[in-house]
Amino acid sequence: MRWLVTGGLGFIGSNFIRVVLRERPDVRIVNLDAMTYAGNPANLRDLEDNPRYRFVHGDIGDVNAVESAIGDGVDAIVNFAAETHVDRSILDPEAFLRTDILGTHVLLEAVRRRGIARYLQVSTDEVYGDVERGESSEDDPLRPRSPYSASKAGGDLHVLAYRSTYDTPVLITRGSNTYGPYQYPEKLIPLFVTNLIDDQQVPVYGDGLQIRDWLHVEDHARGILHVLEHGTLGEVYNVGGGNPRTNLEITRLLLEGCGRSHDTHVRHVVDRPGHDRRYAVNTAKLSALGWAPRVPFADGIAATIVWYREHESWWRPLKSGEFLEYYKRQYAHR
Ligand SMILES: NC(=O)c1ccc[n+]([C@@H]2O[C@H](COP(=O)([O-])OP(=O)(O)OC[C@H]3O[C@@H](n4cnc5c(N)ncnc54)[C@H](O)[C@@H]3O)[C@@H](O)[C@H]2O)c1
């Protein structure tokens, strides 16, 4: 079996590739990644000499790059490639439309042209928008409210349109907020942990009472793998951790884990515009297919803090240059 994974130098893609190579000895992987600021070769350095792994540098929006990654053919495409940070989508939405919608389109065309047997679109629970109460199910209407979630929803709808129109063999997963090793330090958990390790304050948006459902990255990766192998074509599957927490609760856990105090290390800053208060997904459909998250939240968070402590050489180079400019642009005026 040969699978094309896109965006595999990012957070979830790199964890997915490692899980697949470890647990599926009959699978070979080609990883097509544009190496944006979020694509980090260090995430998969340990696989560089693995004969079942090949890296291709290129953009999913570039037909030629996609063709050369597919080469003689692949059995499946798993699309992780995306612009993924809500705050950056507010500063500069265009790249999101290009990759998350047009890039998805180029991949779908390749699936059609080359007769590829399965295409899995990695999506997000953010496409459902703000959920005041209850849980989002897969056939709920999409009400995205940020340029990021709107472009992801555009990608999802295009994928489903290809199913209805051309009978393209597609699947979609909608994962919840993911945490764990190798996450770029702009996102809440790695940003806060690395700031706290460095004895810096952490910027909490607004009152910090926004609720997210936290999912360990290995559980997310296994959820995607499970859908790829067992899902029904044309269907959407939510992947959630079942760990709803406010941002303030997460902050408290991280402060405790890093031995810092709320009074000295928390700075409440002006909230993100249009900030969704709550996401919550119903995962009964994927449970019925035989998937369940394995990592208990307290263990996962503790292990994640330890991982960032022990991998300063991974994240320190990332918190320089472009990151510092972004951080200033994002937080200095708040
Ligand atoms: N992180 C989360 O909490 C979360 C939750 C649910 C769903 N998702 C989805 O999972 C996927 C992966 O998210 P992540 O957090 O690992 O993202 P990430 O930002 O860490 O990585 C994205 C990767 O995609 C690559 N990429 C970006 N544009 C590209 C392009 N045009 N062509 C080829 N490669 C490109 C980047 O270089 C990077 O390696 C995304 O589709 C995201 O929407 C993320």
The ligand as a Tripos MOL2 file, in Angstrom:
@<TRIPOS>MOLECULE
LIG
   44    48     1     0     0
SMALL
NO_CHARGES

@<TRIPOS>ATOM
      1 N1         -4.4110   21.4950   15.4610 N.am      1 LIG1
      2 C1         -5.6810   21.2520   15.7550 C.2       1 LIG1
      3 O1         -6.1010   21.4220   16.8980 O.2       1 LIG1
      4 C2         -6.6220   20.7200   14.6810 C.ar      1 LIG1
      5 C3         -7.8790   20.2540   15.0880 C.ar      1 LIG1
      6 C4         -8.7410   19.7300   14.1200 C.ar      1 LIG1
      7 C5         -8.3540   19.7020   12.7990 C.ar      1 LIG1
      8 N2         -7.1420   20.1860   12.4190 N.ar      1 LIG1
      9 C6         -6.7810   20.0870   11.0030 C.3       1 LIG1
     10 O2         -5.7300   19.1510   10.9100 O.3       1 LIG1
     11 C7         -4.8540   19.4840    9.8300 C.3       1 LIG1
     12 C8         -3.4400   19.5800   10.3440 C.3       1 LIG1
     13 O3         -3.3910   20.5540   11.3800 O.3       1 LIG1
     14 P1         -2.0310   20.8640   12.1660 P.3       1 LIG1
     15 O4         -2.3990   21.4630   13.4600 O.co2     1 LIG1
     16 O5         -1.1580   19.6730   12.1110 O.co2     1 LIG1
     17 O6         -1.4300   22.0100   11.2320 O.3       1 LIG1
     18 P2          0.0200   22.6460   11.1600 P.3       1 LIG1
     19 O7         -0.1970   24.1070   10.9420 O.co2     1 LIG1
     20 O8          0.8630   22.2020   12.2940 O.co2     1 LIG1
     21 O9          0.6450   21.9910    9.8350 O.3       1 LIG1
     22 C9          0.1670   22.2570    8.5690 C.3       1 LIG1
     23 C10         1.1480   21.6380    7.5710 C.3       1 LIG1
     24 O10         0.6440   21.8490    6.2550 O.3       1 LIG1
     25 C11         1.6910   22.3320    5.4360 C.3       1 LIG1
     26 N3          1.0800   23.1570    4.3810 N.ar      1 LIG1
     27 C12         0.4350   24.3460    4.5190 C.ar      1 LIG1
     28 N4          0.0260   24.7920    3.3110 N.ar      1 LIG1
     29 C13         0.4030   23.8680    2.4060 C.ar      1 LIG1
     30 C14         0.2380   23.7450    1.0070 C.ar      1 LIG1
     31 N5         -0.3760   24.6930    0.2920 N.pl3     1 LIG1
     32 N6          0.7280   22.6510    0.3940 N.ar      1 LIG1
     33 C15         1.3770   21.6750    1.0940 C.ar      1 LIG1
     34 N7          1.5650   21.7390    2.4280 N.ar      1 LIG1
     35 C16         1.0800   22.8300    3.0790 C.ar      1 LIG1
     36 C17         2.5880   23.1220    6.3530 C.3       1 LIG1
     37 O11         3.8980   23.2770    5.8170 O.3       1 LIG1
     38 C18         2.5440   22.2520    7.6090 C.3       1 LIG1
     39 O12         3.5090   21.2370    7.5550 O.3       1 LIG1
     40 C19        -5.3910   20.7960    9.2550 C.3       1 LIG1
     41 O13        -6.1460   20.5090    8.1140 O.3       1 LIG1
     42 C20        -6.2690   21.3490   10.3630 C.3       1 LIG1
     43 O14        -7.3100   22.1470    9.8290 O.3       1 LIG1
     44 C21        -6.2630   20.6950   13.3420 C.ar      1 LIG1
@<TRIPOS>BOND
     1     1     2 1
     2     2     3 2
     3     2     4 1
     4     4     5 ar
     5     4    44 ar
     6     5     6 ar
     7     6     7 ar
     8     7     8 ar
     9     8     9 1
    10     8    44 ar
    11     9    10 1
    12     9    42 1
    13    10    11 1
    14    11    12 1
    15    11    40 1
    16    12    13 1
    17    13    14 1
    18    14    15 2
    19    14    16 1
    20    14    17 1
    21    17    18 1
    22    18    19 2
    23    18    20 1
    24    18    21 1
    25    21    22 1
    26    22    23 1
    27    23    24 1
    28    23    38 1
    29    24    25 1
    30    25    26 1
    31    25    36 1
    32    26    27 ar
    33    26    35 ar
    34    27    28 ar
    35    28    29 ar
    36    29    30 ar
    37    29    35 ar
    38    30    31 1
    39    30    32 ar
    40    32    33 ar
    41    33    34 ar
    42    34    35 ar
    43    36    37 1
    44    36    38 1
    45    38    39 1
    46    40    41 1
    47    40    42 1
    48    42    43 1
@<TRIPOS>SUBSTRUCTURE
     1 LIG1         1 GROUP 0 **** ****
